[in-house]
């Protein structure tokens, strides 16, 4: 009798067997990650998505399982919440990662434009969230416009050119060696709009490049179009705020913001004057949300 009691005490933690992961649990976790890969899907509009989010937040074991599924797919979980859903971003080695080179090839026949496309994405992020407190505030909504982003970049170009002149740097490198040009010099020389005979914006113009960038971000659930003024106006989403927050430590964005060319936050092309700061160069081939 005594031996039976001691044996029973030893075997008491039986509930662990009941907590074993089932194929149904794995399927639900994978389903949640799949929802996170649908950028425009909002939890409030899908009952199953909302239920899986609730389960993630209330069941630690299920949350760990979903995180493991995401990790196995090369995804980084940024946030899981009713406002952002299952917000994920692709790690550099993920099959879901978008490469700057691939993006540029899809949007332009000129491979050299990859610098401009990267600069456009970087500038949209900097203009949407110009201050650290904007990124920290979950309720903050950034607003940008195509013409406003182009004006922002051109203001930064002028600031960088002034500094290059002050330091006696070569501001007119050989035309047959475009690799010696910084991205800002290429942007400054490119036509802002251009136009076809039917008044459409040229894809290779700087506003055309910005237009491609914001269209991609809209398709990816990072921006929402709000109007047609100033070449197109857009507002940020929670997913984009999380994406930029994750990338804000990058040198390229920090250098662009530190130029002091701070735009207003209503998406218009009006810019504040640049302030004196240390000399900075834009990092070539940097863009959001891409991997180099």
C-alpha positions in Angstrom: 0.0 0.0 0.0 2.8 2.3 0.9 4.7 1.5 -2.2 1.6 2.3 -4.3 1.2 5.7 -2.6 4.9 6.6 -3.3 4.6 5.5 -6.9 1.4 7.6 -7.4 3.2 10.7 -6.0 6.1 10.2 -8.4 3.8 9.9 -11.4 1.5 12.8 -10.4 2.5 15.4 -13.1 0.3 13.7 -15.7 -1.2 16.9 -17.2 2.0 17.4 -19.3 0.7 14.5 -21.5 -2.5 16.4 -22.1 -0.5 19.5 -23.1 1.3 17.7 -26.0 1.2 19.6 -29.3 -1.3 18.0 -31.7 -1.3 18.2 -35.5 -4.3 20.5 -35.2 -2.3 22.9 -33.0 0.5 22.9 -35.6 -2.0 23.6 -38.4 -3.6 26.4 -36.4 -0.2 28.0 -35.7 0.8 27.7 -39.4 -2.6 29.2 -40.3 -1.9 32.2 -38.1 1.5 32.8 -39.7 -0.2 32.5 -43.1 -2.7 35.2 -42.1 0.3 37.3 -41.2 1.6 37.0 -44.7 -1.6 38.5 -46.1 -0.7 42.1 -45.6 -4.0 43.7 -46.4 -6.1 41.3 -44.2 -7.4 43.0 -41.1 -8.2 40.8 -38.0 -11.4 42.8 -37.4 -12.7 41.6 -40.7 -11.9 37.9 -40.4 -13.3 35.9 -37.5 -10.9 33.0 -37.8 -7.9 35.4 -37.8 -9.2 37.2 -34.8 -9.7 34.0 -32.9 -6.2 32.7 -33.6 -4.8 36.1 -32.4 -6.8 35.7 -29.2 -5.4 32.2 -28.7 -1.9 33.4 -29.4 -2.2 36.1 -26.7 -3.9 33.9 -24.1 -2.1 30.5 -24.7 1.7 30.7 -24.2 2.3 27.2 -25.6 0.4 28.1 -28.8 2.3 31.4 -29.0 5.6 29.5 -28.8 4.4 27.1 -31.5 3.4 29.9 -33.8 6.7 31.7 -33.2 8.6 28.5 -34.1 6.6 28.1 -37.3 7.5 31.7 -38.2 11.2 31.1 -37.4 11.3 28.0 -39.5 10.1 30.1 -42.5 12.7 32.7 -41.9 10.3 35.2 -40.6 10.7 37.6 -37.6 7.6 38.3 -35.5 7.4 42.1 -34.9 4.1 42.2 -33.1 0.9 40.1 -32.5 -2.0 42.4 -31.7 -5.5 43.3 -32.8 -4.2 46.5 -34.4 -1.4 44.9 -36.5 -2.4 41.3 -36.6 0.4 38.8 -36.9 3.0 41.3 -38.1 6.1 39.6 -39.5 9.1 40.6 -41.5 11.4 38.4 -43.6 14.9 37.7 -42.3 17.7 38.1 -44.8 17.9 34.4 -45.6 14.1 33.9 -45.8 12.4 32.7 -49.0 10.0 35.6 -48.4 12.8 38.3 -48.4 12.5 40.8 -51.2 15.9 41.9 -52.7 16.5 45.4 -53.8 18.0 44.1 -57.0 14.9 42.0 -57.8 12.6 44.9 -57.0 14.5 47.3 -59.2 14.5 44.8 -62.1 10.8 44.5 -61.9 10.3 48.3 -61.9 13.0 49.5 -64.3 15.0 48.2 -67.3 18.0 50.2 -66.0 19.8 48.2 -63.3 21.5 51.4 -62.2 18.2 52.7 -60.9 18.3 50.3 -58.0 20.1 53.1 -56.0 17.2 55.5 -56.7 14.6 52.9 -55.8 16.3 52.2 -52.5 16.6 55.9 -51.8 12.9 56.4 -52.5 11.9 53.7 -50.0 14.3 55.1 -47.4 12.9 58.6 -47.9 9.3 57.5 -47.6 10.1 55.9 -44.3 12.0 58.9 -43.1 9.2 61.3 -44.1 6.5 59.2 -42.6 8.2 58.9 -39.2 10.7 61.8 -38.9 11.0 61.7 -35.1 11.8 58.8 -32.7 8.6 59.6 -30.8 6.5 59.1 -34.0 7.8 55.5 -34.1 7.2 54.9 -30.4 3.6 56.1 -30.5 1.3 53.3 -31.5 -1.4 55.8 -32.4 0.7 57.9 -34.7 -0.2 58.0 -38.4 2.3 59.3 -40.9 1.2 60.9 -44.1 3.2 61.2 -47.3 2.7 62.2 -50.9 4.6 61.3 -54.0 5.6 65.0 -54.8 6.4 65.5 -51.1 8.9 62.6 -51.0 10.5 63.8 -54.2 10.8 67.4 -52.8 12.2 65.9 -49.6 14.9 64.0 -51.4 15.8 67.0 -53.6 16.2 69.2 -50.5 18.5 66.6 -49.0 20.4 66.5 -52.3 21.0 70.2 -52.2 22.2 70.0 -48.7 24.7 67.3 -49.5 25.9 69.1 -52.6 26.5 72.2 -50.5 28.6 70.2 -48.1 30.5 68.6 -50.9 31.3 72.1 -52.3 32.4 73.4 -49.0 34.8 70.4 -48.6 36.1 70.7 -52.2 34.9 67.2 -53.1 34.4 66.3 -56.8 30.8 67.1 -57.6 31.1 66.2 -61.3 32.5 62.7 -61.7 33.1 61.2 -65.1 29.9 60.4 -66.9 31.2 57.1 -68.1 31.8 56.0 -64.5 28.4 56.2 -62.8 29.6 54.0 -60.0 31.6 56.9 -58.7 28.4 59.0 -58.2 26.5 59.0 -55.0 22.8 58.1 -55.1 21.9 61.7 -54.3 23.9 63.0 -57.3 22.0 60.6 -59.6 18.7 61.7 -58.2 19.4 65.4 -58.5 20.2 65.0 -62.2 17.1 62.9 -63.0 14.0 64.7 -64.3 11.4 65.1 -61.5 8.4 64.3 -63.6 9.0 64.0 -67.4 5.9 63.0 -69.3 4.7 60.9 -72.1 2.7 62.5 -74.9 -0.5 61.6 -73.1 0.8 63.3 -69.9 1.5 60.1 -68.0 4.4 60.3 -65.5 7.5 58.6 -66.8 8.5 55.5 -64.9 12.2 56.6 -64.9 11.5 60.1 -63.5 12.0 60.6 -59.8 8.3 61.0 -59.1 7.8 57.9 -61.2 10.2 56.0 -59.0 8.6 57.3 -55.8 5.2 56.3 -57.3 6.5 52.7 -57.8 7.7 52.7 -54.2 4.5 53.8 -52.6 2.5 51.5 -54.9 4.6 48.5 -53.7 4.2 49.6 -50.1 0.4 49.9 -50.6 0.2 46.4 -52.1 2.3 45.1 -49.2 -0.2 46.6 -46.6 2.2 49.2 -45.4 0.5 52.3 -46.8 -3.1 53.2 -47.7 -3.9 55.6 -50.5 -6.0 58.5 -49.4 -6.2 60.8 -52.4 -4.8 61.9 -55.8 -3.3 65.3 -54.7 0.4 65.9 -55.0 0.9 62.9 -57.2 -0.9 60.6 -54.7 -1.3 60.9 -50.9 -0.9 58.0 -48.5 -1.2 57.2 -44.8 0.8 54.7 -42.9 -0.5 51.5 -41.3 0.5 49.8 -38.1 2.4 47.2 -40.0 4.5 49.9 -41.7 5.3 51.5 -38.4 6.5 48.2 -37.0 8.6 47.6 -40.1 10.2 51.0 -39.9 10.7 50.7 -36.2 12.5 47.4 -36.8 14.8 49.0 -39.4 15.2 52.5 -37.8 18.6 51.6 -36.3 20.1 51.3 -39.8 22.8 53.8 -40.7 21.2 54.9 -43.9 17.9 56.1 -42.3 19.8 57.7 -39.4 22.0 59.6 -41.7 19.1 60.9 -43.8 17.2 62.1 -40.7 20.3 63.7 -39.2 20.6 65.9 -42.3 18.0 68.1 -40.6 15.7 68.2 -43.6 12.6 67.5 -41.6 9.3 67.5 -43.5 5.9 68.4 -42.2 3.8 65.4 -41.5 0.7 66.1 -43.6 2.3 64.7 -46.8 2.8 68.1 -48.5 6.1 68.9 -50.2 6.8 71.8 -47.8 10.1 71.3 -45.9 11.8 73.0 -43.0 15.3 74.4 -43.5 18.2 72.1 -42.9 20.3 72.7 -39.8 24.0 72.4 -39.5 25.2 68.9 -38.6 28.2 66.7 -39.2 28.9 65.8 -42.8 27.0 62.7 -43.9 26.7 60.6 -47.0 23.7 58.5 -48.0 24.4 54.8 -48.0 24.1 53.4 -51.5 21.7 50.5 -52.2 19.8 50.9 -48.9 16.0 50.7 -48.9 13.0 49.6 -46.9 11.8 46.9 -46.6 14.5 45.3 -48.7 17.6 43.3 -48.0 20.7 44.4 -49.9 
